Amino acid sequence: MEEKWLTWAKQIQAIAQTGLAYGKDVYDIERYEALRELSVDILANYTFEGKEKIRLAFADDDGYCTPKTDIRGVIFQEGKILLVREKLDGKWALPGGWADIGLSPSEVAVKEIAEESGFQAEAVRLLAVLDKKFHQHPPEPYHVYKMFIECRIVGGSAAEGVETSEVAFFAENELPELSLERNTPQQLQTMFEFLRNSEKPVILD
C-alpha cells in the first residue's frame, strides 16, 4: 500500500485538476489553483524532486483527472521470461510503457516489445490488471493501472532499443535486479504462475 501522504497529494491534485476543468467562478478557480499548488508542496516536501519538475510532471495536466495506464508485454520461451534492461536505471523490466492514444492495449504491448526488444510479437491473452498502489512500487505522483498481456514471438531477433540496452530471457529463480518502478519480483512470480497454469484466471487489482 502506498504512503498516506502520497494518496492525499494525488487526491488533492485530482480535485484541483477537475475543478479547474469545470469551474466557472473566478474565486473557485483561485481556490483550485491553491489546492494544486498544495499538492505540489506535499510532493516536494517528501521527495527529492524540485517543485518545477513536479509541477510539470504532476500538476500540468488539464481536463478530468483519470489514472494513467502502463502496459507490459509478457513473453515466455523455454520456461524463461523476456526482460529488457532499461537505460534510465540500468535495471530490468518487462517490455512496455504508457498506453498510446489510438492504439488498443494489445497493439501497445506488441509495439513496445518490438521497440524495446527487437522481437515481433502477437498478443495472446490478458493476464492481469493491477492498481499500482496495491503493490511494492516506489512512490510516484500518478495513479497508475498496469496491464500485463501475454504475447508470443512471431519474428524478429533480440536487439536493444532507444530506451533499452540489453535483451535476455530469465528463469524464475534467476531474475536480475528489477526496475521496481516498472515491475516487482512478486509480479513476475505471478506471471510465472500463468506459465505453469494456463487456466489461471485474469487477476484484477
C-alpha positions in Angstrom: 0.0 0.0 0.0 1.3 3.5 -0.8 2.1 6.1 1.8 -0.9 8.1 3.0 0.8 11.4 2.2 1.1 10.3 -1.5 -2.5 9.2 -1.6 -3.6 12.6 -0.1 -1.4 14.5 -2.6 -2.9 12.6 -5.5 -6.4 13.2 -4.3 -5.8 16.9 -3.8 -4.3 17.1 -7.3 -7.3 15.3 -8.8 -9.8 17.5 -7.1 -7.9 20.6 -8.2 -7.5 19.5 -11.8 -11.2 18.5 -12.2 -12.2 21.8 -10.5 -10.0 23.8 -12.9 -11.5 21.9 -15.8 -15.2 22.6 -14.9 -15.1 25.6 -12.5 -16.5 28.9 -13.8 -16.4 31.2 -10.7 -13.1 33.2 -10.6 -12.8 32.7 -6.8 -13.3 28.9 -7.2 -10.6 28.9 -9.8 -8.2 30.6 -7.4 -9.0 28.0 -4.7 -8.4 25.1 -7.1 -5.1 26.6 -8.1 -4.2 26.9 -4.5 -5.1 23.2 -3.9 -3.0 22.2 -6.9 0.0 24.1 -5.5 -0.6 22.5 -2.1 -0.3 19.0 -3.8 3.0 20.1 -5.4 4.3 21.3 -2.0 3.4 18.0 -0.4 5.4 16.1 -3.0 8.3 18.5 -2.9 8.5 18.1 0.9 8.5 14.3 0.9 10.7 13.7 -2.2 14.0 15.0 -3.6 12.4 16.4 -6.7 12.2 20.2 -7.3 8.9 22.0 -7.4 9.1 22.9 -11.1 9.8 19.3 -12.1 6.9 18.1 -10.0 4.7 20.8 -11.4 5.5 19.8 -15.0 5.1 16.1 -14.4 2.3 16.0 -11.9 0.3 19.2 -11.9 0.5 20.4 -15.5 -2.4 18.3 -16.9 -5.9 19.5 -17.6 -9.4 18.1 -18.0 -11.0 15.5 -15.8 -8.3 13.7 -13.8 -8.1 9.9 -14.6 -5.5 7.2 -13.9 -2.6 6.5 -16.4 -2.3 3.1 -18.0 1.0 1.2 -18.1 1.0 -1.9 -20.4 3.6 -4.7 -20.2 4.2 -7.5 -22.7 4.8 -10.9 -21.2 6.7 -13.4 -23.3 7.9 -16.9 -22.3 10.4 -19.0 -24.1 11.5 -22.4 -22.9 10.3 -21.7 -19.4 12.0 -18.3 -19.2 10.6 -14.8 -19.3 11.7 -12.0 -21.6 13.1 -8.9 -19.9 14.9 -5.7 -21.2 17.5 -3.6 -19.4 16.3 0.0 -19.0 18.8 2.7 -19.9 17.3 5.1 -17.3 18.2 3.0 -14.3 20.2 0.0 -15.7 17.7 -2.5 -14.3 15.4 -5.0 -15.9 11.7 -4.9 -16.8 9.1 -6.5 -18.9 8.9 -4.5 -22.2 6.2 -1.9 -22.0 5.2 1.7 -21.3 2.4 4.1 -21.2 -0.7 3.4 -23.3 -0.9 5.4 -26.6 -3.9 7.3 -27.9 -5.3 5.5 -30.9 -3.8 2.0 -30.1 -5.5 -0.8 -28.3 -3.8 -2.4 -25.2 -2.7 -5.4 -27.4 -1.3 -3.1 -30.0 0.6 -1.2 -27.4 2.1 -4.4 -26.0 3.2 -5.5 -29.4 4.6 -2.1 -30.3 6.6 -1.9 -27.1 8.0 -5.4 -27.4 9.3 -4.5 -30.9 10.7 -1.2 -29.9 12.4 -2.4 -26.7 13.5 -6.0 -27.5 13.6 -6.3 -31.4 11.1 -9.2 -31.4 7.9 -9.1 -33.5 5.1 -10.5 -31.4 1.3 -11.0 -31.3 -0.9 -10.7 -28.3 -2.4 -13.9 -26.8 -4.3 -13.1 -23.7 -4.8 -10.6 -20.8 -3.1 -11.9 -17.6 -3.7 -9.1 -15.1 -4.9 -5.6 -14.5 -3.3 -4.2 -11.3 -3.6 -0.9 -9.4 -0.1 0.1 -8.8 -0.9 1.5 -5.3 -1.5 -2.1 -4.0 2.0 -3.3 -5.0 5.5 -2.6 -3.8 6.5 0.1 -6.3 8.4 3.3 -5.3 6.2 6.3 -4.6 5.2 8.3 -7.7 2.7 11.1 -8.3 0.5 9.3 -10.8 -2.3 6.9 -10.1 -1.5 4.0 -12.4 -3.3 0.9 -13.7 -0.9 -1.8 -15.0 -2.0 -4.3 -17.7 0.0 -7.5 -18.3 -0.6 -9.1 -21.7 0.9 -12.4 -22.7 2.4 -12.4 -26.2 4.2 -14.8 -28.4 7.2 -14.2 -30.7 6.4 -14.4 -34.4 9.6 -12.9 -35.8 12.5 -10.6 -35.4 15.5 -11.1 -33.2 16.9 -9.7 -29.9 18.0 -6.1 -30.3 18.4 -3.1 -28.0 16.2 -0.1 -28.4 16.2 3.6 -27.8 15.3 3.1 -24.2 16.9 -0.3 -23.6 20.5 -1.6 -23.6 20.1 -5.3 -23.4 17.6 -8.1 -24.0 17.5 -11.5 -22.4 15.4 -14.4 -21.1 15.5 -15.3 -17.4 14.3 -18.3 -15.4 12.1 -17.7 -12.4 14.9 -18.4 -9.9 17.5 -16.4 -11.8 15.8 -13.0 -12.1 18.2 -10.0 -12.4 17.8 -6.7 -10.4 14.4 -5.4 -11.4 13.3 -1.9 -12.2 10.8 -1.6 -9.4 9.1 1.4 -10.9 8.1 -0.8 -13.8 7.6 -4.3 -12.2 8.2 -6.0 -8.9 9.5 -9.5 -8.1 6.1 -10.5 -6.9 4.5 -9.5 -10.2 7.0 -11.6 -12.2 6.4 -14.5 -9.9 2.7 -14.1 -10.7 3.5 -14.1 -14.4 5.3 -17.5 -14.0 2.1 -18.8 -12.3 0.3 -18.2 -15.5 3.0 -20.2 -17.4 2.5 -23.1 -15.0 -1.3 -22.9 -15.1 -2.8 -21.9 -18.4 -6.3 -22.0 -16.8 -5.4 -19.4 -14.2 -8.0 -16.6 -14.3 -7.2 -13.0 -15.0 -6.1 -11.1 -11.9 -7.8 -7.8 -11.0 -6.2 -5.2 -8.7 
